[in-house]
Amino acid sequence: MTVRVLVADDQTVVREGLVLLLALLPDVEVAGTAADGEQAVRLAASETPDVVLMDLRMPRMDGVEATRRIRACHPGIQVVVLTTYSDDESVFAALRAGARGYLTKDTDAETLARAIATVSGGQAHFDPEVQRRLAEEVAGRAHRSSDSPDGLTPREAEVLRLIAAGKSNAEIAGELFISAATVKTHINNLFAKAGLRDRAQAVTYAYRHGLEG
């Protein structure tokens, strides 16, 4: 199935380079290009891409606000941030806005293709360094808090922390010494309590609440 991708970046050379790169990827089609956040929002509405590759620092409207508007009006469109910036403030602002992926511009073609495929399927994909910092932040907040949000049990909160750390169900089962079926039950329960649809939302939720009440 072909994934339609909208490219949003204010630098012409970056936009054109990404278009050339995407043209080489199998099952990927360029839906359009935008030079600023406002144009990205308009094109997302008119072209209905599956994925938007979003720069953060753009004129007229930055990538965070553009992401927020796109996700609010078109929840079926997934956003992958592709930027030079990987500081905590940029990362967490993008996640709060609804981004499902976060990559830096030194990402190789294989990783970019994998990120597009992953987020188009409703899952999250983060640069390894970003994933590590997310896990540390969630773990730190969990350590500082004695309560869990939305009535999560201690075990559900632990499963949530491991999801935020990028662990698969099998890896969570191995780390907690429980069966994969039990992991799935915990995930279903915590998703129901927190109103989550998928693991990408769980990562954002874990940061936003920090396992705090």
N, CA, C and O of each residue as an XYZ file, in Angstrom:
852
protein
N       0.849     -1.195      0.000
C       0.000      0.000      0.000
C       0.884      1.245      0.000
O       1.803      1.362      0.811
N       0.602      2.171     -0.914
C       1.409      3.383     -1.039
C       1.099      4.370      0.080
O      -0.065      4.628      0.385
N       2.143      4.918      0.688
C       2.009      5.932      1.732
C       2.263      7.301      1.100
O       3.316      7.531      0.506
N       1.297      8.200      1.231
C       1.429      9.540      0.661
C       2.021     10.471      1.718
O       1.524     10.549      2.841
N       3.088     11.173      1.341
C       3.856     11.974      2.299
C       3.894     13.439      1.871
O       4.190     13.756      0.718
N       3.594     14.316      2.806
C       3.729     15.756      2.615
C       5.009     16.220      3.302
O       5.257     15.876      4.458
N       5.821     17.000      2.592
C       7.090     17.495      3.135
C       6.931     18.966      3.508
O       6.536     19.778      2.672
N       7.237     19.313      4.758
C       7.139     20.700      5.212
C       8.480     21.157      5.770
O       8.911     20.692      6.825
N       9.137     22.068      5.060
C      10.428     22.601      5.487
C      10.646     23.934      4.789
O      10.365     24.068      3.598
N      11.143     24.918      5.523
C      11.295     26.239      4.926
C      12.545     26.367      4.044
O      12.675     27.347      3.310
N      13.451     25.410      4.103
C      14.654     25.465      3.285
C      14.436     24.714      1.974
O      14.156     23.516      1.969
N      14.568     25.433      0.872
C      14.299     24.854     -0.445
C      15.175     23.640     -0.716
O      14.697     22.627     -1.226
N      16.449     23.740     -0.377
C      17.361     22.631     -0.667
C      16.980     21.385      0.123
O      17.143     20.269     -0.370
N      16.477     21.560      1.338
C      16.044     20.419      2.151
C      14.776     19.807      1.566
O      14.672     18.587      1.442
N      13.814     20.653      1.205
C      12.560     20.146      0.612
C      12.851     19.346     -0.654
O      12.359     18.232     -0.828
N      13.660     19.936     -1.535
C      13.944     19.266     -2.799
C      14.730     17.977     -2.579
O      14.506     16.983     -3.268
N      15.647     17.998     -1.619
C      16.410     16.786     -1.310
C      15.526     15.674     -0.776
O      15.694     14.508     -1.133
N      14.579     16.043      0.085
C      13.661     15.043      0.637
C      12.752     14.473     -0.446
O      12.474     13.273     -0.456
N      12.290     15.321     -1.350
C      11.443     14.843     -2.446
C      12.202     13.836     -3.296
O      11.652     12.797     -3.661
N      13.459     14.130     -3.616
C      14.270     13.201     -4.401
C      14.479     11.887     -3.654
O      14.418     10.805     -4.239
N      14.725     12.002     -2.353
C      14.928     10.797     -1.545
C      13.662      9.961     -1.468
O      13.708      8.742     -1.634
N      12.539     10.605     -1.217
C      11.271      9.880     -1.099
C      10.895      9.192     -2.408
O      10.280      8.126     -2.402
N      11.267      9.807     -3.527
C      10.957      9.219     -4.833
C      11.673      7.892     -5.038
O      11.252      7.071     -5.853
N      12.754      7.688     -4.297
C      13.513      6.443     -4.418
C      12.986      5.334     -3.514
O      13.364      4.172     -3.664
N      12.117      5.694     -2.582
C      11.622      4.710     -1.623
C      10.427      3.954     -2.198
O       9.539      4.565     -2.795
N      10.395      2.651     -2.028
C       9.240      1.880     -2.515
C       7.989      2.192     -1.701
O       8.063      2.419     -0.493
N       6.857      2.202     -2.363
C       5.554      2.375     -1.703
C       5.407      3.726     -1.017
O       4.647      3.859     -0.058
N       6.138      4.738     -1.510
C       6.013      6.097     -0.974
C       5.754      7.050     -2.131
O       6.406      6.974     -3.172
N       4.795      7.948     -1.935
C       4.444      8.944     -2.959
C       4.436     10.317     -2.309
O       3.881     10.482     -1.223
N       5.041     11.302     -2.954
C       5.059     12.661     -2.421
C       3.723     13.333     -2.730
O       3.343     13.473     -3.892
N       3.019     13.746     -1.685
C       1.697     14.368     -1.846
C       1.800     15.870     -2.051
O       0.845     16.504     -2.500
N       2.964     16.450     -1.722
C       3.141     17.887     -1.868
C       4.251     18.386     -0.979
O       4.802     17.639     -0.170
N       4.582     19.676     -1.135
C       5.611     20.292     -0.298
C       5.103     21.625      0.227
O       4.337     22.321     -0.439
N       5.542     21.966      1.430
C       5.138     23.219      2.069
C       6.376     23.940      2.587
O       7.308     23.310      3.088
N       6.379     25.275      2.464
C       7.528     26.073      2.881
C       7.350     26.699      4.252
O       8.272     27.326      4.773
N       6.168     26.535      4.842
C       5.929     27.053      6.185
C       4.766     26.291      6.811
O       4.105     25.488      6.153
N       4.531     26.555      8.082
C       3.499     25.826      8.800
C       2.097     26.071      8.283
O       1.289     25.144      8.222
N       1.793     27.311      7.909
C       0.459     27.609      7.403
C       0.172     26.838      6.121
O      -0.919     26.299      5.937
N       1.157     26.795      5.246
C       0.987     26.054      4.004
C       0.851     24.560      4.277
O       0.095     23.868      3.596
N       1.575     24.068      5.261
C       1.474     22.652      5.620
C       0.063     22.311      6.087
O      -0.474     21.266      5.721
N      -0.536     23.174      6.882
C      -1.901     22.941      7.372
C      -2.887     22.944      6.207
O      -3.777     22.096      6.136
N      -2.723     23.903      5.293
C      -3.626     23.976      4.133
C      -3.501     22.734      3.247
O      -4.502     22.164      2.816
N      -2.254     22.325      2.983
C      -2.040     21.181      2.107
C      -2.476     19.874      2.771
O      -2.928     18.950      2.095
N      -2.341     19.802      4.077
C      -2.815     18.610      4.778
C      -4.320     18.453      4.586
O      -4.827     17.340      4.444
N      -5.026     19.584      4.584
C      -6.482     19.542      4.398
C      -6.858     19.203      2.964
O      -7.799     18.445      2.731
N      -6.124     19.761      2.000
C      -6.511     19.578      0.601
C      -5.976     18.295     -0.016
O      -6.621     17.709     -0.885
N      -4.793     17.850      0.428
C      -4.155     16.681     -0.188
C      -4.325     15.408      0.632
O      -4.084     14.310      0.131
N      -4.734     15.548      1.879
C      -4.932     14.420      2.809
C      -3.824     13.364      2.719
O      -4.093     12.214      2.372
N      -2.595     13.745      3.026
C      -1.500     12.765      3.024
C      -1.662     11.791      4.186
O      -2.434     12.038      5.112
N      -0.937     10.698      4.128
C      -0.927      9.766      5.251
C       0.031     10.235      6.336
O      -0.226     10.061      7.528
N       1.143     10.834      5.905
C       2.207     11.262      6.822
C       2.710     12.633      6.404
O       2.821     12.924      5.213
N       3.013     13.473      7.385
C       3.676     14.752      7.144
C       5.062     14.706      7.766
O       5.205     14.410      8.952
N       6.085     15.000      6.966
C       7.433     15.204      7.501
C       7.549     16.676      7.840
O       7.550     17.522      6.947
N       7.648     16.991      9.128
C       7.489     18.360      9.608
C       8.764     18.912     10.223
O       9.296     18.359     11.185
N       9.247     20.012      9.655
C      10.321     20.758     10.294
C       9.720     21.552     11.453
O       8.523     21.839     11.453
N      10.539     21.905     12.432
C      10.019     22.650     13.578
C      10.121     24.156     13.412
O       9.159     24.873     13.688
N      11.257     24.644     12.970
C      11.491     26.088     12.885
C      11.171     26.572     11.479
O      11.983     26.438     10.564
N       9.974     27.138     11.316
C       9.533     27.652     10.022
C       8.846     28.993     10.219
O       8.312     29.257     11.296
N       8.849     29.850      9.193
C       8.188     31.156      9.318
C       6.670     31.022      9.294
O       6.120     29.988      8.914
N       6.008     32.104      9.712
C       4.546     32.241      9.687
C       3.839     31.338     10.687
O       2.946     31.796     11.399
N       4.213     30.082     10.755
C       3.687     29.155     11.763
C       4.719     28.059     11.955
O       5.151     27.432     10.988
N       5.120     27.824     13.212
C       6.155     26.809     13.428
C       5.578     25.401     13.330
O       4.363     25.211     13.270
N       6.480     24.418     13.317
C       6.065     23.042     13.129
C       5.225     22.491     14.257
O       4.377     21.627     14.033
N       5.446     22.977     15.470
C       4.660     22.497     16.612
C       3.195     22.900     16.461
O       2.296     22.076     16.626
N       2.965     24.171     16.146
C       1.593     24.639     15.978
C       0.938     23.990     14.764
O      -0.241     23.636     14.804
N       1.703     23.835     13.685
C       1.154     23.172     12.500
C       0.776     21.729     12.819
O      -0.266     21.243     12.381
N       1.620     21.056     13.576
C       1.318     19.682     13.985
C       0.041     19.633     14.814
O      -0.820     18.780     14.598
N      -0.072     20.551     15.758
C      -1.249     20.590     16.627
C      -2.529     20.770     15.803
O      -3.530     20.097     16.049
N      -2.490     21.672     14.833
C      -3.694     21.938     14.034
C      -4.028     20.769     13.115
O      -5.194     20.407     12.963
N      -3.016     20.187     12.512
C      -3.250     19.055     11.624
C      -3.833     17.877     12.399
O      -4.795     17.249     11.956
N      -3.249     17.583     13.551
C      -3.714     16.443     14.337
C      -5.119     16.682     14.889
O      -5.905     15.745     15.031
N      -5.429     17.949     15.201
C      -6.760     18.262     15.736
C      -7.840     18.125     14.666
O      -8.927     17.616     14.937
N      -7.538     18.581     13.450
C      -8.539     18.572     12.382
C      -8.527     17.296     11.561
O      -9.542     16.916     10.978
N      -7.372     16.629     11.515
C      -7.232     15.437     10.681
C      -6.488     14.356     11.469
O      -5.318     14.094     11.189
N      -7.131     13.736     12.430
C      -6.439     12.770     13.294
C      -5.888     11.549     12.559
O      -5.049     10.824     13.095
N      -6.359     11.323     11.333
C      -5.836     10.206     10.563
C      -4.486     10.488      9.920
O      -3.820      9.566      9.448
N      -4.073     11.760      9.898
C      -2.775     12.138      9.337
C      -1.725     12.077     10.438
O      -1.882     12.712     11.481
N      -0.669     11.330     10.217
C       0.392     11.196     11.206
C       1.524     12.178     10.890
O       1.772     12.500      9.728
N       2.195     12.639     11.922
C       3.274     13.621     11.752
C       4.578     13.058     12.284
O       4.653     12.577     13.414
N       5.608     13.128     11.443
C       6.963     12.812     11.868
C       7.767     14.099     11.828
O       7.911     14.713     10.771
N       8.289     14.508     12.967
C       9.145     15.692     13.006
C      10.515     15.312     12.462
O      11.109     14.319     12.881
N      11.008     16.115     11.523
C      12.334     15.915     10.945
C      13.045     17.254     11.048
O      12.768     18.177     10.281
N      13.964     17.354     12.002
C      14.512     18.658     12.340
C      15.971     18.568     12.753
O      16.506     17.487     12.998
N      16.595     19.731     12.823
C      17.976     19.816     13.304
C      18.021     19.756     14.824
O      19.050     19.413     15.405
N      16.907     20.089     15.465
C      16.884     20.272     16.911
C      16.423     19.012     17.642
O      15.403     18.417     17.292
N      17.180     18.617     18.651
C      16.793     17.441     19.443
C      16.836     17.739     20.934
O      16.934     16.821     21.748
N      16.762     19.034     21.303
C      16.734     19.392     22.717
C      15.400     18.984     23.322
O      14.406     18.815     22.615
N      15.394     18.830     24.640
C      14.195     18.333     25.321
C      12.973     19.201     25.060
O      11.875     18.681     24.861
N      13.154     20.524     25.059
C      12.018     21.425     24.875
C      11.349     21.187     23.520
O      10.122     21.134     23.432
N      12.157     21.043     22.462
C      11.609     20.810     21.132
C      10.917     19.456     21.046
O       9.821     19.338     20.497
N      11.572     18.437     21.597
C      11.016     17.082     21.552
C       9.674     17.017     22.250
O       8.697     16.533     21.678
N       9.617     17.499     23.479
C       8.397     17.356     24.265
C       7.275     18.241     23.735
O       6.104     17.871     23.821
N       7.624     19.421     23.180
C       6.595     20.271     22.577
C       5.966     19.578     21.376
O       4.752     19.640     21.186
N       6.789     18.917     20.566
C       6.272     18.204     19.396
C       5.381     17.038     19.812
O       4.340     16.803     19.198
N       5.781     16.313     20.844
C       4.977     15.185     21.318
C       3.644     15.659     21.870
O       2.606     15.055     21.601
N       3.672     16.733     22.638
C       2.415     17.262     23.178
C       1.484     17.712     22.053
O       0.263     17.647     22.193
N       2.057     18.164     20.945
C       1.237     18.608     19.806
C       0.650     17.436     19.031
O      -0.276     17.619     18.241
N       1.183     16.229     19.250
C       0.617     15.057     18.605
C       1.516     14.354     17.613
O       1.061     13.450     16.911
N       2.800     14.746     17.531
C       3.715     14.072     16.612
C       3.864     12.607     17.001
O       3.915     12.276     18.186
N       3.934     11.732     16.002
C       4.082     10.297     16.243
C       5.515      9.836     16.027
O       5.865      8.701     16.352
N       6.344     10.722     15.477
C       7.741     10.369     15.249
C       8.616     11.591     15.406
O       8.157     12.724     15.262
N       9.889     11.349     15.705
C      10.826     12.469     15.868
C      12.202     11.997     15.410
O      12.800     11.105     16.010
N      12.692     12.615     14.334
C      13.996     12.271     13.778
C      14.809     13.535     13.553
O      14.250     14.611     13.336
N      16.124     13.405     13.605
C      16.993     14.526     13.267
C      17.388     14.419     11.796
O      17.268     13.357     11.185
N      17.858     15.530     11.239
C      18.101     15.581      9.802
C      19.345     14.811      9.357
O      19.626     14.737      8.161
N      20.081     14.246     10.288
C      21.189     13.376      9.887
C      20.734     11.917      9.768
O      21.552     11.011      9.608
N      19.421     11.708      9.848
C      18.845     10.368      9.694
C      19.119      9.819      8.295
O      19.049     10.557      7.313
N      19.431      8.526      8.204
C      19.666      7.932      6.884
C      18.350      7.523      6.230
O      17.296      7.512      6.867
N      18.437      7.187      4.942
C      17.239      6.880      4.162
C      16.485      5.674      4.704
O      15.254      5.659      4.711
N      17.220      4.663      5.157
C      16.581      3.455      5.681
C      15.757      3.758      6.924
O      14.636      3.272      7.068
N      16.323      4.571      7.829
C      15.607      4.933      9.054
C      14.384      5.780      8.736
O      13.324      5.601      9.336
N      14.534      6.697      7.795
C      13.401      7.540      7.402
C      12.280      6.689      6.819
O      11.110      6.886      7.147
N      12.637      5.748      5.958
C      11.626      4.860      5.365
C      10.926      4.048      6.436
O       9.711      3.860      6.387
N      11.697      3.564      7.410
C      11.110      2.771      8.494
C      10.173      3.630      9.342
O       9.112      3.165      9.759
N      10.558      4.874      9.595
C       9.716      5.769     10.391
C       8.399      6.052      9.684
O       7.341      6.046     10.314
N       8.456      6.299      8.383
C       7.245      6.572      7.614
C       6.312      5.367      7.659
O       5.109      5.511      7.876
N       6.871      4.189      7.453
C       6.054      2.973      7.477
C       5.457      2.737      8.861
O       4.299      2.337      8.982
N       6.242      2.984      9.896
C       5.787      2.727     11.266
C       4.653      3.658     11.666
O       3.622      3.204     12.163
N       4.836      4.964     11.452
C       3.803      5.904     11.885
C       2.559      5.815     11.011
O       1.454      6.077     11.488
N       2.716      5.453      9.746
C       1.534      5.307      8.898
C       0.671      4.142      9.377
O      -0.525      4.082      9.090
N       1.291      3.222     10.106
C       0.548      2.118     10.696
C       0.016      2.417     12.084
O      -0.536      1.535     12.741
N       0.179      3.665     12.542
C      -0.369      4.077     13.827
C       0.551      3.910     15.012
O       0.134      4.118     16.152
N       1.805      3.537     14.766
C       2.756      3.354     15.856
C       3.715      4.547     15.928
O       3.707      5.417     15.057
N       4.525      4.571     16.962
C       5.482      5.664     17.144
C       6.867      5.251     16.684
O       7.224      4.073     16.721
N       7.646      6.237     16.251
C       9.034      5.964     15.865
C       9.874      7.177     16.257
O       9.632      8.294     15.798
N      10.866      6.935     17.117
C      11.700      8.028     17.599
C      13.170      7.747     17.369
O      13.611      6.597     17.393
N      13.918      8.808     17.148
C      15.370      8.717     17.135
C      15.819      8.050     18.436
O      15.272      8.366     19.493
N      16.799      7.137     18.396
C      17.209      6.419     19.620
C      17.561      7.336     20.784
O      17.231      7.027     21.929
N      18.212      8.438     20.520
C      18.567      9.357     21.598
C      17.324     10.003     22.198
O      17.235     10.187     23.412
N      16.365     10.346     21.341
C      15.095     10.907     21.818
C      14.361      9.881     22.660
O      13.824     10.216     23.717
N      14.330      8.625     22.203
C      13.678      7.552     22.952
C      14.305      7.380     24.330
O      13.606      7.172     25.322
N      15.632      7.470     24.380
C      16.339      7.316     25.662
C      15.951      8.440     26.629
O      15.700      8.191     27.808
N      15.904      9.661     26.129
C      15.568     10.787     27.009
C      14.122     10.715     27.476
O      13.814     11.068     28.615
N      13.230     10.254     26.592
C      11.838     10.064     27.004
C      11.749      9.067     28.149
O      11.058      9.300     29.141
N      12.457      7.955     28.000
C      12.430      6.921     29.034
C      12.984      7.456     30.345
O      12.426      7.177     31.406
N      14.069      8.220     30.294
C      14.662      8.781     31.508
C      13.717      9.763     32.181
O      13.604      9.789     33.406
N      13.037     10.572     31.370
C      12.112     11.554     31.935
C      10.934     10.866     32.621
O      10.543     11.228     33.731
N      10.385      9.876     31.943
C       9.252      9.143     32.527
C       9.679      8.429     33.801
O       8.968      8.462     34.805
N      10.852      7.777     33.759
C      11.337      7.067     34.942
C      11.593      8.028     36.093
O      11.291      7.715     37.245
N      12.148      9.196     35.788
C      12.422     10.181     36.827
C      11.155     10.686     37.482
O      11.099     10.856     38.700
N      10.140     10.924     36.674
C       8.875     11.390     37.241
C       8.206     10.290     38.058
O       7.598     10.548     39.097
N       8.329      9.072     37.572
C       7.755      7.955     38.322
C       8.419      7.827     39.685
O       7.751      7.533     40.677
N       9.720      8.045     39.740
C      10.448      7.945     41.004
C      10.011      9.029     41.981
O       9.986      8.820     43.194
N       9.664     10.201     41.423
C       9.293     11.327     42.290
C       7.843     11.251     42.739
O       7.437     11.991     43.635
N       7.054     10.367     42.134
C       5.628     10.324     42.416
C       5.227      9.015     43.076
O       5.745      7.951     42.735
N       4.305      9.100     44.020
C       3.822      7.888     44.684
C       2.467      7.458     44.128
O       1.993      6.366     44.443
N       1.835      8.302     43.303
C       0.517      7.990     42.770
C       0.596      7.782     41.261
O       1.502      8.290     40.601
N      -0.358      7.032     40.726
C      -0.439      6.816     39.292
C      -1.670      7.538     38.748
O      -2.680      7.648     39.444
N      -1.594      8.038     37.494
C      -2.751      8.734     36.928
C      -3.846      7.761     36.528
O      -3.585      6.596     36.226
N      -5.076      8.258     36.532
C      -6.225      7.501     36.025
C      -6.397      6.136     36.678
O      -6.942      5.218     36.065
N      -5.937      5.998     37.913
C      -6.144      4.764     38.644
C      -5.327      3.584     38.153
O      -5.693      2.434     38.397
N      -4.214      3.855     37.458
C      -3.363      2.747     37.009
C      -2.767      2.025     38.212
O      -2.358      2.651     39.190
N      -2.726      0.703     38.122
C      -2.071     -0.070     39.178
C      -0.555      0.083     39.040
O      -0.077      0.484     37.978
N       0.207     -0.227     40.086
C       1.669     -0.156     39.973
C       2.204     -0.981     38.804
O       3.139     -0.556     38.126
N       1.626     -2.147     38.563
C       2.091     -2.980     37.451
C       1.763     -2.331     36.112
O       2.587     -2.352     35.197
N       0.576     -1.758     35.989
C       0.212     -1.072     34.748
C       1.114      0.129     34.502
O       1.500      0.404     33.366
N       1.450      0.848     35.587
C       2.351      1.983     35.459
C       3.742      1.536     35.007
O       4.398      2.222     34.224
N       4.182      0.383     35.506
C       5.482     -0.155     35.097
C       5.452     -0.559     33.625
O       6.417     -0.312     32.901
N       4.374     -1.170     33.178
C       4.234     -1.526     31.773
C       4.240     -0.271     30.900
O       4.851     -0.253     29.831
N       3.560      0.769     31.359
C       3.543      2.039     30.636
C       4.955      2.613     30.515
O       5.336      3.103     29.452
N       5.719      2.555     31.586
C       7.089      3.069     31.548
C       7.923      2.313     30.521
O       8.735      2.908     29.812
N       7.721      1.013     30.443
C       8.486      0.200     29.500
C       8.034      0.443     28.056
O       8.849      0.390     27.135
N       6.748      0.708     27.858
C       6.274      1.094     26.529
C       6.960      2.385     26.101
O       7.415      2.509     24.964
N       7.032      3.347     27.022
C       7.686      4.622     26.728
C       9.168      4.442     26.431
O       9.771      5.256     25.731
N       9.747      3.387     26.958
C      11.156      3.094     26.704
C      11.357      2.362     25.387
O      12.484      2.017     25.029
N      10.259      2.122     24.658
C      10.351      1.496     23.350
C      10.363     -0.015     23.359
O      10.721     -0.638     22.360
N       9.973     -0.621     24.483
C      10.010     -2.079     24.589
C       8.804     -2.720     23.881
O       7.700     -2.176     23.897
N       9.035     -3.868     23.273
C       7.946     -4.652     22.681
C       7.243     -5.447     23.780
O       7.727     -5.514     24.909
N       6.108     -6.044     23.448
C       5.398     -6.867     24.431
C       6.278     -7.999     24.939
O       6.296     -8.290     26.135
N       7.010     -8.639     24.024
C       7.878     -9.750     24.418
C       8.987     -9.277     25.356
O       9.321     -9.960     26.324
N       9.553     -8.109     25.068
C      10.616     -7.565     25.924
C      10.081     -7.190     27.301
O      10.745     -7.406     28.315
N       8.866     -6.622     27.330
C       8.251     -6.278     28.615
C       8.004     -7.543     29.426
O       8.262     -7.577     30.629
N       7.500     -8.588     28.762
C       7.247     -9.850     29.450
C       8.528    -10.405     30.061
O       8.527    -10.868     31.202
N       9.615    -10.359     29.306
C      10.883    -10.869     29.813
C      11.414    -10.061     30.970
O      11.949    -10.619     31.928
N      11.271     -8.739     30.892
C      11.803     -7.886     31.951
C      11.004     -8.011     33.239
O      11.569     -7.924     34.329
N       9.691     -8.215     33.126
C       8.832     -8.291     34.309
C       8.549     -9.735     34.745
O       7.857     -9.969     35.735
N       9.094    -10.693     33.993
C       8.912    -12.114     34.317
C       7.438    -12.512     34.348
O       6.978    -13.204     35.256
N       6.711    -12.051     33.324
C       5.311    -12.418     33.177
C       5.099    -12.879     31.732
O       5.983    -12.710     30.893
N       3.938    -13.455     31.442
C       3.683    -13.943     30.096
C       3.305    -12.798     29.160
O       2.882    -11.731     29.603
N       3.466    -13.039     27.850
C       3.073    -12.041     26.863
C       1.573    -11.767     26.934
O       1.137    -10.637     26.712
N       0.785    -12.791     27.241
C      -0.664    -12.611     27.369
C      -0.993    -11.679     28.532
O      -1.904    -10.855     28.441
N      -0.240    -11.818     29.631
C      -0.463    -10.941     30.783
C      -0.081     -9.511     30.440
O      -0.760     -8.570     30.852
N       1.000     -9.341     29.689
C       1.403     -8.003     29.252
C       0.281     -7.370     28.433
O      -0.072     -6.208     28.635
N      -0.274     -8.152     27.507
C      -1.352     -7.638     26.669
C      -2.559     -7.233     27.505
O      -3.209     -6.229     27.216
N      -2.860     -8.011     28.540
C      -3.970     -7.668     29.432
C      -3.706     -6.353     30.154
O      -4.590     -5.502     30.242
N      -2.485     -6.184     30.672
C      -2.131     -4.929     31.345
C      -2.247     -3.750     30.385
O      -2.750     -2.689     30.756
N      -1.778     -3.938     29.144
C      -1.831     -2.851     28.159
C      -3.278     -2.498     27.835
O      -3.632     -1.321     27.763
N      -4.111     -3.512     27.641
C      -5.526     -3.248     27.361
C      -6.186     -2.493     28.513
O      -6.982     -1.579     28.293
N      -5.850     -2.882     29.736
C      -6.430     -2.224     30.908
C      -5.974     -0.773     31.026
O      -6.784      0.124     31.258
N      -4.660     -0.550     30.863
C      -4.170      0.823     31.040
C      -4.625      1.715     29.885
O      -4.867      2.907     30.080
N      -4.743      1.140     28.675
C      -5.263      1.927     27.552
C      -6.707      2.336     27.821
O      -7.098      3.469     27.541
N      -7.499      1.413     28.366
C      -8.902      1.713     28.655
C      -9.018      2.789     29.736
O      -9.822      3.713     29.614
N      -8.211      2.664     30.792
C      -8.273      3.640     31.887
C      -7.823      5.026     31.433
O      -8.402      6.034     31.839
N      -6.790      5.076     30.590
C      -6.215      6.361     30.184
C      -6.824      6.906     28.895
O      -6.503      8.016     28.473
N      -7.710      6.117     28.266
C      -8.328      6.567     27.028
C      -7.352      6.610     25.864
O      -7.418      7.511     25.029
N      -6.442      5.634     25.806
C      -5.425      5.597     24.757
C      -5.831      4.638     23.651
O      -6.510      3.641     23.897
N      -5.406      4.950     22.419
C      -5.729      4.087     21.289
C      -4.541      3.219     20.874
O      -4.731      2.114     20.365
N      -3.329      3.705     21.088
C      -2.164      2.967     20.591
C      -0.924      3.343     21.387
O      -0.983      4.180     22.288
N       0.202      2.717     21.048
C       1.444      2.913     21.784
C       2.009      4.318     21.597
O       2.672      4.852     22.486
N       1.741      4.911     20.438
C       2.223      6.274     20.214
C       1.579      7.231     21.212
O       2.256      8.086     21.784
N       0.277      7.089     21.418
C      -0.398      7.917     22.418
C       0.119      7.604     23.819
O       0.213      8.488     24.671
N       0.454      6.334     24.046
C       0.955      5.946     25.362
C       2.274      6.624     25.691
O       2.500      7.016     26.836
N       3.146      6.767     24.702
C       4.428      7.447     24.928
C       4.192      8.894     25.328
O       4.780      9.384     26.292
N       3.324      9.580     24.577
C       3.016     10.971     24.894
C       2.359     11.086     26.262
O       2.690     11.979     27.043
N       1.433     10.190     26.550
C       0.738     10.185     27.843
C       1.722      9.980     28.985
O       1.635     10.645     30.017
N       2.658      9.056     28.797
C       3.638      8.765     29.838
C       4.470      9.998     30.168
O       4.733     10.285     31.336
N       4.884     10.727     29.129
C       5.635     11.957     29.395
C       4.750     13.018     30.036
O       5.118     13.636     31.034
N       3.575     13.215     29.441
C       2.705     14.310     29.886
C       2.333     14.166     31.366
O       2.315     15.145     32.112
N       2.039     12.936     31.771
C       1.620     12.709     33.158
C       2.776     12.289     34.048
O       2.713     12.453     35.267
N       3.826     11.751     33.454
C       4.954     11.339     34.248
C       4.582     10.334     35.331
O       5.263     10.245     36.353
N       3.504      9.574     35.115
C       3.003      8.618     36.103
C       2.592      9.317     37.388
O       2.634      8.744     38.476
N       2.199     10.556     37.231
C       1.765     11.339     38.384
C       0.242     11.447     38.389
O      -0.385     11.386     37.332
N      -0.348     11.604     39.548
C      -1.773     11.787     39.619
C      -2.156     13.226     39.317
O      -3.339     13.566     39.333
